Amino acid sequence: MSVPEDTEARRWTAKRRSALVLSILRGETSASEAARQHGLTVAEVEEWKERFLSGAENALRSKPLDEEAVKETEIKRLKQKVGELVMDLDILKEAAKPYLPNPSRRQTQGES
């Protein structure tokens, strides 16, 4: 009995991920459609696409970065993303303050 090609049991090898990213880049499908069709998240597919394009860019450099430099570049990019997310979270926390109960006010009311 053969297993259907698009089952979740199939492993997402580099070759298979590349084929999916190429179909997105060619306009044959979108990231959201590919994610839905294969039981992936859009974030996973977008990450594969980013990594694919980053690798392609490095391959086309006149002096390609070595593996360590590529890792350092990715670490720098991820640290920037974490910083952006922390700032977004801080902004959301500040904006939510008027809608959250004030614990210090409850303590003073309960003590009276």
C-alpha atoms as a printed R data frame, in Angstrom:
    type eleno elety resid chain resno      x      y      z
1   ATOM     1    CA   MET     A     1  0.000  0.000  0.000
2   ATOM     2    CA   SER     A     2  1.557  3.324 -1.030
3   ATOM     3    CA   VAL     A     3  1.516  6.431  1.128
4   ATOM     4    CA   PRO     A     4  0.171  9.652 -0.447
5   ATOM     5    CA   GLU     A     5  2.914 12.138 -1.347
6   ATOM     6    CA   ASP     A     6  1.680 15.011  0.834
7   ATOM     7    CA   THR     A     7  1.157 13.186  4.114
8   ATOM     8    CA   GLU     A     8  2.561 14.654  7.291
9   ATOM     9    CA   ALA     A     9  4.584 11.453  7.732
10  ATOM    10    CA   ARG     A    10  6.874 12.547  4.894
11  ATOM    11    CA   ARG     A    11  9.988 14.268  6.079
12  ATOM    12    CA   TRP     A    12 10.663 17.850  5.021
13  ATOM    13    CA   THR     A    13 14.118 17.393  3.513
14  ATOM    14    CA   ALA     A    14 16.127 20.342  2.237
15  ATOM    15    CA   LYS     A    15 15.304 19.307 -1.335
16  ATOM    16    CA   ARG     A    16 11.584 19.210 -0.619
17  ATOM    17    CA   ARG     A    17 11.650 22.562  1.221
18  ATOM    18    CA   SER     A    18 13.591 24.095 -1.695
19  ATOM    19    CA   ALA     A    19 10.998 22.835 -4.170
20  ATOM    20    CA   LEU     A    20  8.209 24.369 -2.099
21  ATOM    21    CA   VAL     A    21 10.012 27.716 -1.802
22  ATOM    22    CA   LEU     A    22 10.731 27.751 -5.537
23  ATOM    23    CA   SER     A    23  7.052 27.192 -6.309
24  ATOM    24    CA   ILE     A    24  6.243 30.199 -4.111
25  ATOM    25    CA   LEU     A    25  8.910 32.348 -5.770
26  ATOM    26    CA   ARG     A    26  7.639 31.357 -9.226
27  ATOM    27    CA   GLY     A    27  4.152 32.481 -8.220
28  ATOM    28    CA   GLU     A    28  2.695 28.994 -8.574
29  ATOM    29    CA   THR     A    29  1.367 29.157 -5.015
30  ATOM    30    CA   SER     A    30  1.415 31.493 -2.036
31  ATOM    31    CA   ALA     A    31  3.014 30.902  1.345
32  ATOM    32    CA   SER     A    32 -0.391 30.703  3.026
33  ATOM    33    CA   GLU     A    33 -1.754 28.271  0.425
34  ATOM    34    CA   ALA     A    34  1.375 26.080  0.658
35  ATOM    35    CA   ALA     A    35  1.152 26.081  4.458
36  ATOM    36    CA   ARG     A    36 -2.529 25.122  4.406
37  ATOM    37    CA   GLN     A    37 -1.982 22.433  1.760
38  ATOM    38    CA   HIS     A    38  0.908 20.778  3.633
39  ATOM    39    CA   GLY     A    39 -0.191 21.229  7.241
40  ATOM    40    CA   LEU     A    40  2.504 23.813  8.030
41  ATOM    41    CA   THR     A    41  2.348 27.250  9.556
42  ATOM    42    CA   VAL     A    42  2.803 30.322  7.388
43  ATOM    43    CA   ALA     A    43  5.661 31.329  9.711
44  ATOM    44    CA   GLU     A    44  7.494 28.058  8.938
45  ATOM    45    CA   VAL     A    45  7.110 28.550  5.202
46  ATOM    46    CA   GLU     A    46  8.186 32.212  5.405
47  ATOM    47    CA   GLU     A    47 11.258 31.210  7.460
48  ATOM    48    CA   TRP     A    48 12.219 28.626  4.824
49  ATOM    49    CA   LYS     A    49 11.810 31.276  2.144
50  ATOM    50    CA   GLU     A    50 14.002 33.772  4.059
51  ATOM    51    CA   ARG     A    51 16.712 31.156  4.631
52  ATOM    52    CA   PHE     A    52 16.561 30.090  0.980
53  ATOM    53    CA   LEU     A    53 16.969 33.655 -0.270
54  ATOM    54    CA   SER     A    54 19.741 34.341  2.238
55  ATOM    55    CA   GLY     A    55 21.640 31.269  1.055
56  ATOM    56    CA   ALA     A    56 21.128 32.242 -2.574
57  ATOM    57    CA   GLU     A    57 22.409 35.749 -1.895
58  ATOM    58    CA   ASN     A    58 25.513 34.359 -0.203
59  ATOM    59    CA   ALA     A    59 26.122 31.909 -3.056
60  ATOM    60    CA   LEU     A    60 26.106 34.789 -5.568
61  ATOM    61    CA   ARG     A    61 28.598 36.948 -3.654
62  ATOM    62    CA   SER     A    62 31.989 37.402 -5.282
63  ATOM    63    CA   LYS     A    63 33.430 36.311 -1.919
64  ATOM    64    CA   PRO     A    64 30.856 34.041 -0.248
65  ATOM    65    CA   LEU     A    65 30.757 34.150  3.540
66  ATOM    66    CA   ASP     A    66 32.021 31.084  5.328
67  ATOM    67    CA   GLU     A    67 29.654 29.065  7.504
68  ATOM    68    CA   GLU     A    68 30.651 30.923 10.682
69  ATOM    69    CA   ALA     A    69 30.001 34.329  9.098
70  ATOM    70    CA   VAL     A    70 26.592 33.142  7.867
71  ATOM    71    CA   LYS     A    71 25.755 32.004 11.411
72  ATOM    72    CA   GLU     A    72 26.873 35.340 12.853
73  ATOM    73    CA   THR     A    73 24.728 37.217 10.340
74  ATOM    74    CA   GLU     A    74 21.711 35.075 11.221
75  ATOM    75    CA   ILE     A    75 22.318 35.579 14.958
76  ATOM    76    CA   LYS     A    76 22.478 39.341 14.417
77  ATOM    77    CA   ARG     A    77 19.217 39.265 12.424
78  ATOM    78    CA   LEU     A    78 17.472 37.188 15.099
79  ATOM    79    CA   LYS     A    79 18.707 39.462 17.901
80  ATOM    80    CA   GLN     A    80 17.290 42.454 16.026
81  ATOM    81    CA   LYS     A    81 13.973 40.627 15.648
82  ATOM    82    CA   VAL     A    82 13.902 39.797 19.374
83  ATOM    83    CA   GLY     A    83 14.582 43.465 20.142
84  ATOM    84    CA   GLU     A    84 11.700 44.533 17.905
85  ATOM    85    CA   LEU     A    85  9.374 42.030 19.560
86  ATOM    86    CA   VAL     A    86 10.402 43.179 23.054
87  ATOM    87    CA   MET     A    87  9.689 46.789 22.065
88  ATOM    88    CA   ASP     A    88  6.298 45.767 20.635
89  ATOM    89    CA   LEU     A    89  5.490 43.928 23.867
90  ATOM    90    CA   ASP     A    90  6.491 46.947 25.977
91  ATOM    91    CA   ILE     A    91  4.250 49.203 23.870
92  ATOM    92    CA   LEU     A    92  1.329 46.789 24.218
93  ATOM    93    CA   LYS     A    93  1.823 46.496 27.990
94  ATOM    94    CA   GLU     A    94  1.843 50.285 28.330
95  ATOM    95    CA   ALA     A    95 -1.266 50.614 26.154
96  ATOM    96    CA   ALA     A    96 -3.085 47.930 28.195
97  ATOM    97    CA   LYS     A    97 -2.412 49.529 31.612
98  ATOM    98    CA   PRO     A    98 -5.664 51.554 31.729
99  ATOM    99    CA   TYR     A    99 -7.652 48.362 31.109
100 ATOM   100    CA   LEU     A   100 -5.935 46.196 33.733
101 ATOM   101    CA   PRO     A   101 -6.950 46.068 37.396
102 ATOM   102    CA   ASN     A   102 -4.662 48.075 39.664
103 ATOM   103    CA   PRO     A   103 -3.343 45.716 42.395
104 ATOM   104    CA   SER     A   104 -2.180 48.562 44.662
105 ATOM   105    CA   ARG     A   105 -5.657 50.134 44.615
106 ATOM   106    CA   ARG     A   106 -7.237 46.807 45.651
107 ATOM   107    CA   GLN     A   107 -4.823 46.475 48.580
108 ATOM   108    CA   THR     A   108 -5.645 49.936 49.939
109 ATOM   109    CA   GLN     A   109 -9.403 49.349 49.530
110 ATOM   110    CA   GLY     A   110 -9.171 45.986 51.298
111 ATOM   111    CA   GLU     A   111 -7.224 47.480 54.232
112 ATOM   112    CA   SER     A   112 -9.870 50.148 55.008
